Amino acid sequence: MRFLAVQYHKLSQERVRIENQLRSALELSFPELFPELNDIFPVIRSVVALQMIRKYTHPDYLAGLTVKGMTEQLYRIIGEHITKKLIASYCTKVWTAALNSYPAIAADSIEISIIGMLCDEIEGYNQRVALIKDQLIKKAASFPEFKLISSIPGARQLNTVLLMGFASQHLL
C-alpha cells in the first residue's frame, strides 16, 4: 500500500508540473483568458477544461462562432460528463475573453500543437491517478483501520488510504 501511495503522490506532482506548463503556454496563445483561467476552470485538469482548451486554444479558433455554436460542439464531445447549461456558461466566459484577446503567437504556431499535447498528457495522468486511487481504496477496504478512519467526518476515502499508506510500513 505504501508503494501505491508513493506512486499516487509522484503522479499527482507530475500532473501539477504539466498543468503549470499548460498555463504558461496558454498565456501566450490566449492572454485574455489567462488572468481568468482559474475562475473559469478552477480545476484545469477537468474533462471540460481540457476539451475546451484543446478545441479553442487560440482566439482565432472562435472566429465566426457563437456561444451557442461552441456549446453544441463541446456538448457533442463531453455531454455525458456535464450539462449543456454548464458548458454554455464556460463557453460564454471563453467567448467573452476572446473578444479582447491579442495573442503573442499565431493560431498555426507550434505552441498550439504543444498545448494539445500537454492536454493529452494531463488526461493520461488523470487516468493513471484514478487507477491507482481505485487500487489503493480496494486494497485498504479490507483493513478495519480504513473503515474507522474514513468514518470520521471530513476524512474521505482517498485521504484515509494515503494516511494509511504513508504511516504504516507493515500493511500490504
GIMOVEN-V464895 format. One record per backbone hydrogen bond with DSSP energy under -1.0 kcal/mol. CO is the residue of the C=O (numbers start at 1). NH is the residue of the N-H. E is the energy in kcal/mol with one decimal. If there is no record, write none. Layout:
BEGIN
co:CO nh:NH e:E
co:CO nh:NH e:E
END
This chain:
BEGIN
co:1 nh:5 e:-2.4
co:2 nh:6 e:-2.4
co:3 nh:7 e:-2.5
co:4 nh:8 e:-2.7
co:5 nh:9 e:-2.2
co:6 nh:10 e:-2.6
co:7 nh:11 e:-2.8
co:8 nh:12 e:-2.2
co:9 nh:13 e:-2.2
co:10 nh:14 e:-2.4
co:11 nh:15 e:-2.4
co:12 nh:16 e:-1.9
co:13 nh:17 e:-1.9
co:14 nh:18 e:-2.2
co:15 nh:19 e:-2.5
co:16 nh:20 e:-2.2
co:17 nh:21 e:-1.7
co:18 nh:22 e:-2.4
co:19 nh:23 e:-2.4
co:20 nh:24 e:-2.1
co:21 nh:25 e:-2.3
co:22 nh:26 e:-2.5
co:23 nh:27 e:-1.4
co:25 nh:29 e:-1.7
co:26 nh:30 e:-2.8
co:28 nh:104 e:-2.5
co:30 nh:33 e:-1.1
co:30 nh:34 e:-1.4
co:34 nh:37 e:-1.3
co:36 nh:40 e:-2.9
co:37 nh:41 e:-3.3
co:43 nh:46 e:-1.9
co:46 nh:50 e:-2.5
co:47 nh:51 e:-2.3
co:48 nh:52 e:-2.4
co:49 nh:53 e:-2.7
co:50 nh:54 e:-2.3
co:51 nh:55 e:-2.4
co:52 nh:56 e:-2.9
co:58 nh:61 e:-1.9
co:59 nh:62 e:-1.8
co:60 nh:63 e:-1.3
co:62 nh:65 e:-2.4
co:66 nh:70 e:-2.6
co:67 nh:71 e:-2.8
co:68 nh:72 e:-2.4
co:69 nh:73 e:-2.2
co:70 nh:74 e:-2.6
co:71 nh:75 e:-2.7
co:72 nh:76 e:-1.8
co:74 nh:78 e:-3.1
co:75 nh:79 e:-1.9
co:78 nh:81 e:-2.0
co:83 nh:87 e:-2.1
co:84 nh:88 e:-2.5
co:85 nh:89 e:-1.6
co:86 nh:90 e:-2.0
co:87 nh:91 e:-2.8
co:88 nh:92 e:-2.4
co:89 nh:93 e:-1.7
co:90 nh:94 e:-2.3
co:91 nh:95 e:-3.0
co:92 nh:96 e:-2.3
co:93 nh:97 e:-2.0
co:94 nh:98 e:-2.0
co:95 nh:99 e:-1.0
co:98 nh:101 e:-1.2
co:106 nh:109 e:-1.6
co:109 nh:112 e:-1.1
co:110 nh:114 e:-2.1
co:111 nh:115 e:-2.2
co:112 nh:116 e:-1.6
co:113 nh:117 e:-2.1
co:114 nh:118 e:-2.6
co:115 nh:119 e:-2.1
co:116 nh:120 e:-2.2
co:117 nh:121 e:-2.6
co:118 nh:122 e:-2.4
co:119 nh:123 e:-2.3
co:120 nh:124 e:-2.1
co:121 nh:125 e:-2.3
co:122 nh:126 e:-2.7
co:123 nh:127 e:-2.1
co:124 nh:128 e:-2.3
co:125 nh:129 e:-3.0
co:126 nh:130 e:-2.3
co:127 nh:131 e:-2.2
co:128 nh:132 e:-2.4
co:129 nh:133 e:-2.6
co:130 nh:134 e:-2.4
co:131 nh:135 e:-2.3
co:132 nh:136 e:-2.9
co:133 nh:137 e:-2.5
co:134 nh:138 e:-2.4
co:135 nh:139 e:-2.5
co:136 nh:140 e:-2.7
co:137 nh:141 e:-1.8
co:140 nh:143 e:-2.1
co:143 nh:147 e:-1.2
co:144 nh:148 e:-2.1
co:145 nh:149 e:-3.1
co:146 nh:150 e:-2.6
co:149 nh:152 e:-1.6
co:152 nh:155 e:-2.3
co:154 nh:156 e:-1.2
co:156 nh:160 e:-2.3
co:157 nh:161 e:-2.7
co:158 nh:162 e:-2.6
co:159 nh:163 e:-2.4
co:160 nh:164 e:-2.6
co:161 nh:165 e:-2.9
co:162 nh:166 e:-2.6
co:163 nh:167 e:-2.2
co:164 nh:168 e:-1.7
END
